[in-house]
Amino acid sequence: MNAHPSHVRPAPEGARPVLARITPPAQPLGPWRFLSTVVRNPLEAWPETIYREPVYTSTVLGNSSLFVMAPNLIRRVMVDDADAFEKSEVLRRALSPALGDAILTADGARWRWQRRAAAPIFRAERIRSFVPAMIAAAERTRDALAADPGTEVDLAQTMMRTTFEIIVETMLPGAGGIDAARVERGITDYLESTSWVVALTLLRAPAWLPFPGRAKAERAKTYLRDELLRLAAEGRRTGTEGRNDLLSLLLAARDPETGQAMDDRDVADNLLTFVTAGHETTALALTWALYLLSHHPESEALIAAEVEAATAGGPLAPEHVDALPYTRQVILEAMRLYPPVPVVVRAALRDVDLDGIPVRAGTPITIPIYAVHRHAALWDEPERFDPARFAPEAAKARDRYAYLPFAAGPRICIGMGFALSEAVAILAVLVRSLRFSLRPGYLPVLKQRITLRPSEGMPMRVSRR
C-alpha cells in the first residue's frame, strides 16, 4: 500500500521531526568514563565508528571485544559458525539469576532440547488461536483510552499493561490469583539492575559484590521465581488436558528426540522467560511505533485507512491481521529505529577465523543491533522513518543480516510470530479509532536495560479519530 489517500499529504522534506536517538561519542571513551557510561546507559558507550565501519575492536581495562556490523560476519557468528559461539558471561550474569537455565540463557544440549520441546507451542496455527485474545485486549485498551479523551497518559505503561494482559490470558489462563501489577513491577525492578551487572562483569568483579539497587533486584527475583514455581506446581496438580495455554503446553511438552519432559523448575524458568521477553519487547515495539506515528500523521492515517479497507468497516477479526501489510511495515520500521533488544553478545568457544579476522577463544563478540539498524553503509538515510523500507521488493533486495530485531540463526526468537501478530493487531485496533499526540517539546531519552526503553516513559494525549 504505497499510494497516499488524497486527503493525506506527507510532511515536507524540510519539516522532518527530530527523533530520539543515541548520540555516540566521536572517540572511544577512557576506561573510567566508559564504566560510568555503561552504568548509566550501555549504548552511550559505543563510539561513532561502529555506525560506519564493518568491524571494531574495543579494549577497555585489559578486556578486548570485537564489534561486528558487516552482515556477512554477522551471518558467520549467528548462523554458519553458531556452534563456535555461546551466550556471553555478561548475559548469563545479568539474566540467569532470575531466568535460570531456560531457552534464553541456556547453551549447548540443554538449550537444544528445551527449544525442541517448546517449538510446537509457537507454530503458526497455535499462534492464530491466540489472536482473538490479542484483539480483545487491544479493544479494552482502546475503550479505556477513548473514555477519557484529552487526558495525558504514559503510553509505555499502557502498552506494558496491554501486552501483559495478553500474556496472562494466552499463557497463564486461570493462573490462580496472579498479581499482574506486582509481576510487572518485579520485572522492571530486576532489569533496572542489569547495567551494574554489565559494568561489574567488565571489571571481572565477583558476582556477589553489592551494588546500588541489588537488594531491590534480589527481592524482585525471589518473588518472580517463587510465583512462577507456584504456578507450575499448581498447573501440574490441576492437569493440562484439553488446555491451550503456554503453562499447560510446557507441562505437557516432550523433547521429540528423547521424550524428556520439563520438571517444575524448567517450566517456571521458561514461563518467566516468555512472560518477561514476551510482554516487554512487544510493548516497547508498540510504544516506539506510536511515538513515530505521532510525528508522522500521514502514516497514522494510512494505517487507519488500511484497517477500514481490510475490515470493510466491520470489527477487526483474526483473519484481517495478516491482511494489513502497511501496518506491519510500520512495526518493522519502528523495530529498526528502536530495536526492543538493541544488542546481542556472544563469546567464542574456540579460535575462529571470521573471513580473515582471527578471533581467540573467549573473546566477546558484540553485535550492536541498534547501530547495525542505523549503519551508514547498510541503510539509505538511516535516521529517517520510512515504512516503505519493508515493502516486499525493498526487503527482498536487502541483506537478511542487516536487520535483526529477533536475532537470527538457530537462536532466532522463538516467539517472533506471536510478537508480530500481537503488535499488528494492537496497533490496528488503536490507530483505527484513536489519534496519539506526544507531549509538545518532549524528546524521549533512550535507555538500555537489556531492552530499549524510553527512560521517562512516553507521555501522550489521546483523542478519538
C-alpha positions as CSV (number, residue, x, y, z in Angstrom):
1,M,0.0,0.0,0.0
2,N,2.2,2.8,-1.2
3,A,-0.2,5.4,-2.5
4,H,-1.3,8.2,-0.2
5,P,-5.0,8.8,0.1
6,S,-5.9,12.2,-1.5
7,H,-6.6,13.8,1.9
8,V,-3.2,12.7,3.4
9,R,0.0,14.6,2.5
10,P,3.5,13.6,3.6
11,A,5.4,16.1,5.6
12,P,7.6,18.4,3.5
13,E,11.2,17.4,3.3
14,G,12.3,20.4,5.4
15,A,9.9,19.6,8.2
16,R,11.2,16.2,9.3
17,P,10.9,15.9,13.0
18,V,13.9,15.4,15.3
19,L,13.6,11.9,16.6
20,A,15.0,10.4,19.7
21,R,18.4,8.8,19.2
22,I,21.7,7.9,20.9
23,T,24.4,10.5,20.2
24,P,27.6,8.4,20.1
25,P,31.0,9.7,21.3
26,A,33.3,10.8,18.4
27,Q,36.2,8.9,20.1
28,P,36.3,5.8,22.3
29,L,35.8,6.7,26.0
30,G,38.6,6.4,28.6
31,P,38.2,3.5,31.0
32,W,36.5,5.2,33.9
33,R,34.2,7.3,31.8
34,F,33.4,4.2,29.9
35,L,32.4,2.3,33.0
36,S,30.3,5.2,34.4
37,T,28.5,5.5,31.0
38,V,27.8,1.7,31.0
39,V,26.2,2.0,34.4
40,R,24.0,4.9,33.2
41,N,23.3,3.6,29.7
42,P,25.5,1.0,27.9
43,L,24.5,2.1,24.4
44,E,26.0,5.6,25.0
45,A,29.5,4.0,25.4
46,W,29.6,2.8,21.7
47,P,31.8,5.1,19.7
48,E,30.6,6.7,16.5
49,T,32.8,4.4,14.3
50,I,30.6,1.4,14.9
51,Y,27.8,3.2,12.9
52,R,30.2,3.4,9.9
53,E,32.7,0.5,9.9
54,P,32.2,-3.2,9.3
55,V,34.1,-4.2,12.5
56,Y,35.6,-2.5,15.5
57,T,37.9,-3.8,18.3
58,S,37.3,-2.4,21.7
59,T,39.9,-2.7,24.5
60,V,38.9,-1.4,28.0
61,L,40.7,-2.3,31.2
62,G,42.5,-5.1,29.5
63,N,39.3,-6.6,28.1
64,S,39.2,-6.9,24.4
65,S,36.0,-7.4,22.4
66,L,35.1,-7.4,18.8
67,F,32.1,-5.4,17.4
68,V,30.7,-7.0,14.3
69,M,28.5,-4.8,12.0
70,A,29.1,-6.3,8.5
71,P,26.1,-8.6,7.5
72,N,28.4,-11.4,6.2
73,L,30.2,-11.5,9.5
74,I,27.0,-11.4,11.5
75,R,25.9,-14.4,9.5
76,R,29.1,-16.2,10.3
77,V,28.6,-15.6,14.1
78,M,24.8,-16.3,14.3
79,V,24.3,-18.9,11.6
80,D,27.3,-20.5,9.8
81,D,29.5,-20.9,12.8
82,A,26.9,-20.7,15.5
83,D,28.2,-23.7,17.3
84,A,31.5,-21.9,17.8
85,F,29.9,-19.2,20.0
86,E,28.0,-19.3,23.3
87,K,25.9,-16.8,25.3
88,S,28.3,-14.2,26.9
89,E,29.2,-14.1,30.6
90,V,27.5,-10.7,30.7
91,L,24.1,-12.1,29.7
92,R,24.4,-15.1,32.0
93,R,25.3,-12.9,35.0
94,A,22.6,-10.4,34.2
95,L,19.7,-12.8,33.5
96,S,20.4,-16.3,34.8
97,P,19.7,-15.3,38.5
98,A,16.1,-14.6,37.5
99,L,15.5,-16.8,34.4
100,G,17.5,-19.8,35.5
101,D,18.8,-22.1,32.7
102,A,15.9,-21.6,30.3
103,I,15.7,-21.2,26.5
104,L,17.1,-17.6,26.6
105,T,20.1,-18.3,28.8
106,A,21.0,-21.9,28.3
107,D,23.6,-23.2,25.8
108,G,24.5,-26.5,24.2
109,A,22.5,-29.6,24.7
110,R,20.3,-28.1,27.4
111,W,19.3,-25.3,25.1
112,R,18.6,-27.6,22.2
113,W,16.2,-30.0,24.0
114,Q,14.3,-27.1,25.5
115,R,14.0,-25.4,22.1
116,R,12.8,-28.6,20.5
117,A,10.2,-29.2,23.3
118,A,8.8,-25.7,23.2
119,A,8.8,-25.2,19.4
120,P,5.4,-26.7,18.7
121,I,3.8,-24.1,21.1
122,F,4.8,-21.3,18.6
123,R,3.6,-22.9,15.4
124,A,1.5,-20.7,13.1
125,E,-1.7,-22.5,13.8
126,R,-1.3,-22.2,17.5
127,I,-0.5,-18.5,17.3
128,R,-3.6,-18.0,15.2
129,S,-5.6,-19.4,18.1
130,F,-4.2,-16.7,20.3
131,V,-5.2,-13.7,18.0
132,P,-8.8,-13.3,19.4
133,A,-7.4,-12.7,22.8
134,M,-4.9,-10.1,21.4
135,I,-7.7,-8.2,19.6
136,A,-9.9,-8.3,22.7
137,A,-7.2,-6.9,25.0
138,A,-6.4,-4.2,22.4
139,E,-10.2,-3.3,22.3
140,R,-10.3,-3.0,26.1
141,T,-7.3,-0.6,26.0
142,R,-8.9,1.4,23.1
143,D,-12.2,1.7,25.1
144,A,-10.4,2.8,28.3
145,L,-8.4,5.5,26.4
146,A,-11.4,6.7,24.4
147,A,-13.4,7.1,27.6
148,D,-11.2,9.9,28.9
149,P,-10.0,11.8,25.8
150,G,-7.5,14.5,26.1
151,T,-6.0,13.2,29.3
152,E,-2.3,12.6,29.2
153,V,-1.2,9.0,29.7
154,D,2.1,7.2,29.7
155,L,1.7,5.1,26.6
156,A,4.7,3.0,27.6
157,Q,2.9,1.9,30.7
158,T,-0.3,1.4,28.8
159,M,1.3,-0.8,26.3
160,M,3.0,-2.8,29.1
161,R,-0.3,-3.5,30.7
162,T,-2.0,-4.4,27.4
163,T,0.7,-6.9,26.4
164,F,0.9,-8.3,30.0
165,E,-2.8,-8.9,29.9
166,I,-2.4,-10.9,26.7
167,I,0.4,-12.9,28.2
168,V,-1.8,-13.8,31.2
169,E,-4.7,-14.7,29.0
170,T,-2.8,-16.8,26.4
171,M,0.0,-18.2,28.6
172,L,-1.4,-18.4,32.1
173,P,-5.2,-18.5,31.9
174,G,-6.8,-19.3,35.2
175,A,-3.4,-18.8,36.9
176,G,-4.6,-18.8,40.5
177,G,-4.7,-15.2,41.5
178,I,-1.5,-13.9,39.8
179,D,-0.8,-10.3,40.8
180,A,-0.1,-8.9,37.3
181,A,0.9,-5.4,38.6
182,R,3.4,-6.9,41.0
183,V,4.9,-9.3,38.4
184,E,5.3,-6.4,36.0
185,R,6.9,-4.2,38.7
186,G,9.2,-7.1,39.7
187,I,10.4,-7.5,36.1
188,T,11.1,-3.7,35.9
189,D,12.9,-3.7,39.2
190,Y,15.1,-6.6,38.2
191,L,16.0,-5.3,34.8
192,E,16.9,-1.9,36.3
193,S,19.9,-3.6,38.0
194,T,21.4,-5.1,34.9
195,S,23.6,-2.2,33.8
196,W,25.5,-2.5,37.1
197,V,25.9,-6.2,36.4
198,V,27.4,-5.4,33.0
199,A,29.9,-2.9,34.4
200,L,31.0,-5.3,37.2
201,T,31.4,-8.1,34.8
202,L,33.7,-6.0,32.6
203,L,35.7,-5.3,35.8
204,R,35.8,-9.0,36.5
205,A,34.3,-8.4,39.9
206,P,32.9,-11.4,41.8
207,A,29.1,-12.0,41.3
208,W,28.4,-11.5,45.0
209,L,29.7,-7.9,45.0
210,P,27.0,-5.4,46.3
211,F,25.8,-2.5,44.1
212,P,23.1,0.2,44.2
213,G,19.7,-1.5,43.8
214,R,20.9,-5.0,44.3
215,A,18.7,-5.7,47.3
216,K,15.6,-4.5,45.4
217,A,16.6,-6.7,42.4
218,E,17.1,-9.7,44.7
219,R,13.6,-9.2,46.2
220,A,12.1,-8.9,42.7
221,K,13.9,-12.1,41.6
222,T,12.8,-14.1,44.6
223,Y,9.2,-13.0,44.2
224,L,9.1,-13.7,40.4
225,R,10.7,-17.2,40.7
226,D,8.5,-18.2,43.7
227,E,5.4,-17.0,41.9
228,L,6.2,-18.9,38.6
229,L,7.2,-22.1,40.6
230,R,3.8,-21.9,42.4
231,L,2.0,-21.7,39.0
232,A,4.0,-24.6,37.6
233,A,3.2,-26.8,40.6
234,E,-0.5,-25.7,40.6
235,G,-0.7,-26.4,36.8
236,R,0.7,-29.9,37.3
237,R,-1.7,-30.6,40.2
238,T,-4.8,-29.5,38.3
239,G,-3.9,-31.2,35.0
240,T,-3.4,-29.9,31.4
241,E,-6.0,-32.0,29.5
242,G,-7.6,-30.0,26.7
243,R,-5.9,-26.7,27.5
244,N,-4.2,-24.5,25.0
245,D,-2.2,-22.1,27.3
246,L,1.6,-21.9,27.5
247,L,1.7,-23.2,31.1
248,S,-0.2,-26.4,30.1
249,L,1.8,-26.8,26.9
250,L,5.1,-26.6,28.7
251,L,4.0,-29.1,31.3
252,A,3.0,-31.5,28.5
253,A,6.0,-30.8,26.3
254,R,8.4,-33.6,25.4
255,D,11.6,-33.5,23.5
256,P,10.7,-35.2,20.2
257,E,14.1,-36.9,20.1
258,T,14.4,-38.2,23.6
259,G,11.0,-37.9,25.2
260,Q,12.4,-35.8,28.0
261,A,9.9,-33.6,29.9
262,M,10.4,-30.4,31.9
263,D,10.3,-30.5,35.7
264,D,8.7,-27.7,37.6
265,R,11.8,-25.6,37.7
266,D,12.3,-25.9,33.9
267,V,8.7,-24.9,33.4
268,A,9.0,-21.9,35.8
269,D,12.2,-20.7,34.2
270,N,10.7,-20.9,30.7
271,L,7.4,-19.3,31.8
272,L,9.3,-16.4,33.3
273,T,11.4,-16.1,30.2
274,F,8.4,-15.9,27.9
275,V,6.5,-13.6,30.3
276,T,9.4,-11.2,30.6
277,A,10.5,-11.3,26.9
278,G,7.0,-11.7,25.5
279,H,5.3,-8.7,27.0
280,E,8.2,-6.3,27.5
281,T,9.6,-6.4,23.9
282,T,6.2,-6.2,22.1
283,A,5.1,-3.4,24.4
284,L,8.3,-1.4,23.6
285,A,7.8,-2.0,19.8
286,L,4.3,-0.6,20.1
287,T,5.4,2.3,22.3
288,W,8.1,3.4,19.8
289,A,5.7,2.8,16.8
290,L,3.1,5.1,18.4
291,Y,5.9,7.7,19.1
292,L,6.9,7.6,15.5
293,L,3.3,7.9,14.3
294,S,2.7,10.9,16.5
295,H,5.4,12.6,14.4
296,H,4.1,11.2,11.1
297,P,0.4,11.7,10.9
298,E,0.4,10.6,7.2
299,S,1.5,7.1,8.2
300,E,-1.1,7.1,11.0
301,A,-3.8,7.9,8.5
302,L,-2.6,5.2,6.1
303,I,-2.9,2.6,8.9
304,A,-6.4,3.7,9.7
305,A,-7.4,3.6,6.0
306,E,-5.8,0.2,5.6
307,V,-7.7,-1.3,8.5
308,E,-11.0,0.2,7.3
309,A,-10.5,-1.3,3.9
310,A,-9.5,-4.7,5.2
311,T,-12.5,-4.9,7.6
312,A,-15.0,-3.2,5.2
313,G,-15.9,-1.1,8.2
314,G,-16.6,-4.1,10.5
315,P,-14.8,-5.2,13.6
316,L,-11.2,-6.4,13.3
317,A,-11.2,-10.2,13.1
318,P,-8.2,-12.6,13.3
319,E,-8.2,-13.2,9.5
320,H,-7.7,-9.4,9.0
321,V,-4.4,-9.3,10.9
322,D,-2.4,-10.9,8.1
323,A,-4.1,-8.6,5.5
324,L,-2.5,-5.4,6.9
325,P,0.8,-5.0,5.1
326,Y,1.4,-1.3,5.7
327,T,0.6,-1.7,9.5
328,R,3.2,-4.5,9.6
329,Q,5.7,-2.3,7.8
330,V,5.3,0.4,10.4
331,I,6.0,-2.1,13.2
332,L,9.1,-3.4,11.3
333,E,10.4,0.1,10.7
334,A,9.8,1.0,14.4
335,M,11.9,-2.0,15.4
336,R,14.6,-0.9,13.0
337,L,14.9,2.5,14.6
338,Y,14.3,1.3,18.2
339,P,15.0,-2.4,18.3
340,P,13.5,-3.7,21.6
341,V,16.6,-5.8,22.2
342,P,19.4,-3.5,21.0
343,V,22.4,-5.7,21.3
344,V,23.5,-9.4,21.2
345,V,26.7,-10.6,22.8
346,R,28.4,-14.0,22.2
347,A,31.7,-15.4,23.3
348,A,34.0,-17.6,21.1
349,L,34.2,-21.1,22.4
350,R,37.3,-21.8,20.3
351,D,39.7,-19.9,18.0
352,V,37.8,-18.8,14.9
353,D,38.7,-17.1,11.7
354,L,36.0,-14.6,10.6
355,D,36.8,-14.0,7.0
356,G,40.4,-13.1,7.8
357,I,39.8,-11.7,11.3
358,P,41.4,-14.0,13.9
359,V,39.2,-14.4,17.0
360,R,40.7,-16.1,20.0
361,A,38.7,-18.4,22.2
362,G,36.9,-16.5,25.0
363,T,36.7,-13.2,23.0
364,P,33.3,-11.5,23.4
365,I,31.6,-10.7,20.1
366,T,29.2,-7.8,20.2
367,I,26.5,-7.5,17.5
368,P,25.2,-3.9,18.2
369,I,21.8,-4.3,16.7
370,Y,20.8,-0.6,17.3
371,A,23.9,0.5,15.4
372,V,23.5,-2.1,12.6
373,H,20.0,-0.8,12.1
374,R,21.4,2.8,11.7
375,H,24.6,1.9,9.9
376,A,25.6,4.3,7.1
377,A,26.8,1.6,4.8
378,L,23.6,-0.5,5.1
379,W,20.7,2.0,5.1
380,D,19.8,5.0,3.0
381,E,19.2,7.9,5.3
382,P,19.3,5.6,8.4
383,E,17.8,8.1,10.8
384,R,14.7,8.7,8.8
385,F,11.4,6.9,9.5
386,D,10.3,5.2,6.3
387,P,8.0,2.1,6.4
388,A,8.5,1.6,2.7
389,R,11.9,0.0,3.5
390,F,9.8,-3.1,4.4
391,A,7.7,-3.2,1.3
392,P,8.3,-6.7,-0.3
393,E,10.7,-5.6,-3.1
394,A,12.7,-3.4,-0.9
395,A,13.0,-6.0,1.9
396,K,14.0,-8.7,-0.7
397,A,16.8,-6.5,-2.1
398,R,18.4,-6.0,1.4
399,D,20.9,-8.3,3.1
400,R,19.0,-10.5,5.6
401,Y,21.6,-9.8,8.2
402,A,21.3,-6.0,8.1
403,Y,18.0,-6.3,10.1
404,L,18.0,-8.3,13.3
405,P,15.1,-7.3,15.7
406,F,14.6,-11.0,16.5
407,A,18.3,-12.0,16.1
408,A,19.0,-14.8,13.6
409,G,20.1,-18.4,13.1
410,P,19.3,-21.3,15.4
411,R,18.7,-18.9,18.3
412,I,16.3,-16.6,16.4
413,C,13.5,-15.5,18.8
414,I,11.1,-18.5,19.2
415,G,8.2,-16.0,19.8
416,M,8.7,-13.9,16.7
417,G,5.4,-14.9,15.0
418,F,3.5,-14.4,18.3
419,A,5.0,-10.9,18.8
420,L,4.4,-9.7,15.2
421,S,0.8,-10.9,15.2
422,E,0.3,-9.2,18.6
423,A,1.9,-5.9,17.6
424,V,0.0,-5.6,14.3
425,A,-3.4,-6.5,16.0
426,I,-2.9,-4.0,18.8
427,L,-1.7,-1.2,16.5
428,A,-4.6,-1.7,14.1
429,V,-7.2,-1.6,16.8
430,L,-5.8,1.5,18.4
431,V,-4.9,3.6,15.4
432,R,-8.2,2.9,13.6
433,S,-10.1,4.6,16.4
434,L,-7.7,7.0,18.1
435,R,-5.1,9.7,17.4
436,F,-1.9,9.9,19.6
437,S,-0.2,13.2,20.3
438,L,3.2,13.4,22.1
439,R,3.5,16.0,24.8
440,P,4.7,19.2,23.0
441,G,8.5,19.5,23.0
442,Y,9.1,16.1,24.6
443,L,12.1,14.2,23.4
444,P,12.4,10.7,24.9
445,V,15.7,9.5,26.2
446,L,16.7,6.0,25.1
447,K,17.9,3.8,27.9
448,Q,19.1,0.2,27.6
449,R,18.2,-2.2,30.4
450,I,18.6,-5.4,28.4
451,T,15.6,-3.9,26.4
452,L,15.5,-0.4,24.9
453,R,13.1,1.8,26.9
454,P,12.2,5.5,26.9
455,S,13.7,6.3,30.3
456,E,10.9,8.7,31.5
457,G,8.1,7.0,29.7
458,M,6.1,8.2,26.7
459,P,3.6,11.0,27.7
460,M,0.8,11.3,25.1
461,R,-2.7,12.7,24.8
462,V,-5.2,10.5,23.0
463,S,-8.2,11.7,21.1
464,R,-10.9,9.9,19.1
465,R,-10.4,9.7,15.4
